[in-house]
Structures are given as structure tokens and as C-alpha cells.
Amino acid sequence: MTIACDLHQVAIAEKYGLVYLRAGSSDPIDVDDVMAGAQDDLGSFGLDTYTHIETRSNVWNMNWKLVLDTFTESYHIRWLHKNSIAPAFNSDCVIFEPFGRNCASIGLRANVLDEVAKPKDEWSLLPYGTIQYFLVPNAIVVHQLDHVEVWRVEPLDVGHVRASTSIFAPQPPTESALRYWTKNLDLLLQVTGTEDFPTMEKIYATLRSGALPELVYGRIEPPLVHFHETLNELLVQGA
């Protein structure tokens, strides 16, 4: 489907409970091609049956890529979030799976080892994982224990970005459930807004100053490496 606008036309497509938009072009979007296999996971969640609870947006003084970098590894949780969410999470590793230009980055909860006590054919990540699907270039779909979060990143200029966070529930909420989901969003934005993103603003200021001429990503950061290598390839291609 194509939407006609006064200035230009854009292509949109809807599938797997998500809406895809190609800004500045009316070329049709092949969702399955863009998803490159990630649709197998996302389709199984039944996102089209979820209910939107709330969306909030904030502007940050940093390059847009740093918002997404925040979610690519879990080892920072032990240090940056030591007084907030660290006790609930395992900071030792992250599970990584690429899907073409996209990827999954799965953080684990502290009690994940309880699953190992079960027979292997009964293991499941869903009760223990924060499962993050990076949809390049600028979105993350996060499957939590009992809800879904979506992050959309909008570059305003090289040093400013608007990050919009939405929360979705698996069914229309009752009044008490609505308070519960709102509290989840409050906690998420409190942690990212007072711990993650202020730190990223400082990192961006350091990078912009030229004091740090380059960054080296390690083997414990595969989602981070994949994300930036993909962006570099897309820039070369002019995509």
C-alpha cells in the first residue's frame, strides 16, 4: 500500500503485528525479505493480538546509534545498574543470533540456572529471557516475561535523537492491569532515563571531543559488532 503525501510518497506494509515504513520511497516493501528469518520468532508471539498500552518519547543529546547500543550487551548491568535491576539479571553473557541485517540479543535473568535442573528437552528461554530483536536500522522489539516493548529511534540531527518507547499487553487490560503495565513502563524509563542514556550522553560527548580516536568491539559483544558492521555495509550501498 502507498500513502500519497503533499511532499512525497512512502511505502508501508503490515505483517506479523508490525507496521513497516520506507521513508522517502514508494518502492514496495517485502516484509519477509526485510525480516530475513526473524519473522519466524516474531510471528510466533502473535503480536497482532496485543493491546497498545502507552507510548512515551524523550529527546537525548547523543547520536541515535547509541540508543540502540545500550541494548546490545548485558555485562554493563552489573556495574551501571548495581543499585536498581542488577540483582534480577545475569550479567555474564548474552545470546546472539543474526537474521540478515537484523539480529536477536537475549539477556538472561539471574535464576536462569533453575532451568538447567530440568531435562534438556524441557528447557525454555521465555521465562528467563529479555529477548530483543534489532530491526535495522532503527527499531527494537523486546519480548519480556508477560508483555512486549517496542523502541523506535528517530535521529533529529547528528547529536540529538528522539526515542519512543511503547508497551503492549497480551490482552485488553482491566483497571488494575493497566496500573501494572504503566508501572512496568515507569520502571523501564526510570532505569534507561537515569542510568543508561545519561551515560550514553557522556560517552557521546567524549567521542565528539575527539579525545577517543577509535573504538574496538570485543568478541563478547557480537550484537554490537553485527549492528555496526551492518550499518556500515548499508551506508556503502546507499541503502
C-alpha positions as CSV (number, residue, x, y, z in Angstrom):
1,M,0.0,0.0,0.0
2,T,1.2,3.5,-0.8
3,I,0.2,6.7,1.1
4,A,0.2,9.9,-1.0
5,C,1.6,13.0,0.7
6,D,1.9,16.5,-0.4
7,L,5.7,16.3,-0.4
8,H,6.5,12.7,-1.3
9,Q,5.2,9.2,-1.2
10,V,6.2,6.5,1.2
11,A,5.6,2.7,1.1
12,I,4.1,0.9,4.1
13,A,3.4,-2.7,4.9
14,E,1.8,-4.6,7.8
15,K,2.6,-8.1,8.8
16,Y,3.3,-10.1,11.9
17,G,1.6,-7.4,14.0
18,L,4.2,-4.8,12.9
19,V,3.9,-1.8,10.6
20,Y,6.9,-1.1,8.3
21,L,7.6,2.2,6.5
22,R,10.2,3.2,4.0
23,A,10.6,6.9,4.2
24,G,11.3,8.8,1.0
25,S,10.4,5.9,-1.3
26,S,7.2,4.3,-2.6
27,D,9.0,1.1,-3.6
28,P,7.0,-1.9,-2.3
29,I,8.3,-3.5,1.0
30,D,8.8,-7.3,1.0
31,V,8.4,-7.8,4.7
32,D,9.8,-11.4,4.7
33,D,12.8,-10.3,2.8
34,V,13.5,-7.5,5.2
35,M,13.0,-9.7,8.2
36,A,15.3,-12.4,6.9
37,G,14.1,-15.1,9.2
38,A,13.3,-13.0,12.3
39,Q,9.6,-13.3,11.3
40,D,9.6,-16.9,12.5
41,D,10.1,-15.8,16.0
42,L,8.1,-12.6,15.9
43,G,5.2,-14.3,14.1
44,S,5.0,-17.0,16.9
45,F,4.4,-14.3,19.5
46,G,1.1,-13.3,17.9
47,L,1.9,-9.6,18.2
48,D,-1.2,-8.7,16.1
49,T,-3.4,-9.7,19.1
50,Y,-1.6,-7.5,21.6
51,T,-3.1,-4.2,23.0
52,H,-1.2,-0.9,23.0
53,I,-1.0,0.5,26.5
54,E,1.1,3.7,26.2
55,T,3.9,5.3,24.2
56,R,6.3,7.9,25.6
57,S,9.0,9.9,23.9
58,N,12.2,11.7,25.0
59,V,14.9,13.6,23.3
60,W,18.6,12.9,24.2
61,N,21.8,14.7,23.4
62,M,23.6,11.9,21.6
63,N,23.9,10.2,18.3
64,W,20.9,7.9,17.5
65,K,23.0,4.7,17.3
66,L,24.0,5.0,21.0
67,V,20.3,4.4,22.0
68,L,20.4,1.0,20.3
69,D,24.0,0.2,21.5
70,T,22.5,0.3,25.0
71,F,20.7,-2.9,24.5
72,T,23.4,-5.0,22.7
73,E,25.2,-6.4,25.7
74,S,24.4,-7.3,29.3
75,Y,27.8,-7.0,31.1
76,H,27.2,-3.3,31.9
77,I,24.2,-4.3,34.1
78,R,26.4,-5.5,36.9
79,W,28.1,-2.0,37.2
80,L,25.7,0.6,35.8
81,H,22.6,-0.8,37.3
82,K,24.1,-2.3,40.5
83,N,21.6,-0.4,42.7
84,S,18.5,-1.0,40.5
85,I,17.9,-4.1,38.3
86,A,21.3,-5.9,38.6
87,P,20.2,-8.4,41.2
88,A,17.5,-9.7,38.8
89,F,19.8,-10.3,35.9
90,N,22.7,-12.5,34.8
91,S,25.5,-10.2,33.5
92,D,27.9,-12.9,32.4
93,C,26.7,-13.4,28.8
94,V,24.3,-12.6,26.0
95,I,22.8,-15.0,23.5
96,F,23.2,-13.7,19.9
97,E,21.5,-14.8,16.6
98,P,21.7,-12.9,13.3
99,F,18.8,-12.6,10.9
100,G,20.3,-11.0,7.8
101,R,20.7,-7.3,8.7
102,N,18.7,-7.9,11.9
103,C,19.7,-9.8,15.0
104,A,18.4,-11.1,18.3
105,S,20.2,-10.2,21.5
106,I,18.9,-12.2,24.6
107,G,19.7,-11.2,28.1
108,L,19.1,-13.7,30.9
109,R,17.6,-13.4,34.3
110,A,19.6,-14.4,37.4
111,N,17.5,-17.5,38.0
112,V,18.1,-19.0,34.5
113,L,20.2,-21.8,36.0
114,D,17.0,-23.2,37.6
115,E,16.1,-24.3,34.0
116,V,19.2,-26.4,33.8
117,A,17.8,-28.7,36.5
118,K,15.1,-29.8,34.1
119,P,15.6,-32.3,31.3
120,K,17.1,-30.6,28.3
121,D,14.1,-31.2,26.0
122,E,12.0,-29.1,28.5
123,W,14.3,-26.0,28.5
124,S,12.8,-22.7,27.6
125,L,14.2,-19.2,27.4
126,L,10.9,-17.4,27.6
127,P,10.6,-17.4,31.4
128,Y,14.2,-16.2,31.9
129,G,15.0,-14.0,28.9
130,T,14.7,-10.4,27.8
131,I,14.6,-11.2,24.0
132,Q,15.5,-8.2,21.9
133,Y,15.0,-8.2,18.1
134,F,17.0,-5.4,16.4
135,L,15.2,-4.4,13.3
136,V,17.8,-2.4,11.4
137,P,18.1,0.4,11.1
138,N,16.1,2.0,14.0
139,A,13.8,-0.3,16.0
140,I,13.9,-2.9,18.7
141,V,11.0,-5.3,19.6
142,V,11.5,-6.7,23.1
143,H,9.7,-9.8,24.4
144,Q,9.6,-9.6,28.2
145,L,8.1,-12.2,30.5
146,D,4.5,-11.1,30.1
147,H,4.5,-8.2,27.7
148,V,6.2,-6.6,24.7
149,E,8.1,-3.3,24.4
150,V,8.9,-1.5,21.2
151,W,11.7,1.1,20.8
152,R,11.7,3.4,17.8
153,V,14.6,5.7,17.3
154,E,14.4,8.9,15.3
155,P,17.6,10.9,14.5
156,L,16.9,14.6,14.7
157,D,20.5,15.6,13.8
158,V,23.9,14.0,14.3
159,G,23.9,14.8,18.1
160,H,20.2,14.6,19.0
161,V,17.7,11.7,18.9
162,R,14.1,11.1,19.8
163,A,13.5,7.7,21.4
164,S,9.9,6.5,21.6
165,T,9.0,3.6,23.9
166,S,5.7,1.6,23.6
167,I,4.4,-1.1,25.8
168,F,1.9,-3.8,24.6
169,A,-0.1,-6.2,26.7
170,P,-1.3,-9.7,25.6
171,Q,-4.9,-8.8,26.2
172,P,-7.0,-5.7,26.8
173,P,-6.2,-4.6,30.4
174,T,-8.5,-4.3,33.3
175,E,-8.1,-1.2,35.5
176,S,-5.7,-3.0,37.9
177,A,-3.8,-4.5,35.0
178,L,-3.4,-1.0,33.4
179,R,-1.8,0.2,36.6
180,Y,0.6,-2.8,36.4
181,W,1.6,-2.2,32.8
182,T,2.1,1.5,33.5
183,K,4.3,0.7,36.4
184,N,6.4,-1.6,34.1
185,L,6.8,1.3,31.7
186,D,7.7,3.7,34.6
187,L,10.4,1.3,35.8
188,L,11.8,0.8,32.3
189,L,12.1,4.5,31.5
190,Q,13.4,5.3,35.0
191,V,16.3,2.9,34.6
192,T,17.1,3.9,31.0
193,G,16.4,7.6,31.6
194,T,18.5,8.0,34.8
195,E,21.2,5.4,34.2
196,D,21.7,4.2,30.6
197,F,21.0,7.2,28.5
198,P,22.8,9.9,30.7
199,T,25.8,7.6,30.5
200,M,25.5,7.4,26.7
201,E,25.3,11.2,26.5
202,K,28.6,11.4,28.4
203,I,30.1,8.8,26.0
204,Y,28.9,10.8,23.0
205,A,30.4,14.0,24.4
206,T,33.8,12.1,24.7
207,L,33.6,10.7,21.2
208,R,32.6,14.1,19.8
209,S,35.5,15.8,21.5
210,G,38.0,13.6,19.6
211,A,39.7,12.5,22.8
212,L,39.0,8.9,21.9
213,P,40.0,8.3,18.2
214,E,38.5,4.9,17.8
215,L,36.5,2.1,19.5
216,V,37.3,-1.6,19.5
217,Y,34.5,-4.0,20.0
218,G,35.3,-7.4,21.6
219,R,34.2,-10.9,21.0
220,I,31.8,-10.7,24.0
221,E,29.9,-8.0,22.1
222,P,28.6,-9.9,18.9
223,P,25.3,-8.0,18.7
224,L,27.2,-4.7,18.8
225,V,29.6,-5.8,16.1
226,H,26.8,-7.1,13.9
227,F,24.8,-3.9,14.2
228,H,27.6,-1.6,13.3
229,E,29.0,-3.8,10.5
230,T,25.5,-3.9,9.0
231,L,25.1,-0.2,9.2
232,N,28.5,0.4,7.6
233,E,27.5,-2.0,4.7
234,L,24.2,-0.3,4.2
235,L,25.9,3.1,4.1
236,V,28.4,1.9,1.4
237,Q,25.4,0.5,-0.6
238,G,23.5,3.7,-0.2
239,A,20.6,1.7,1.2
